[in-house]
Amino acid sequence: VQTCALPISDVTHSHYQFTVTDPKTIRYGLGAVKGVGEGAVASLMEERVRQPFADLADLCQRLDLQKANRRTLEALIRQHGVHIVHARSRAPSGRSV
């Protein structure tokens, strides 16, 4: 049986630790991203339970700055953790903005 690890974290689905999404897939944990702490992930998870993030601006506005700071957000962006949230906003050319 082959197992596949999803290559990126996703603030809309990932947890702090790696999680099994189905018998063949493991979702990358946000805690594995250098510079992202457990408190920041807990804060993100609480917010997304209340309402999914609409886009990057929504994520930034709702982020608890006591638990997550600019460096945390930059680490997630560098690691593509907010790529899926941001992919909903499309430029006229069809490319992600």
Disulfide bonds with the S-S distance in Angstrom:
none
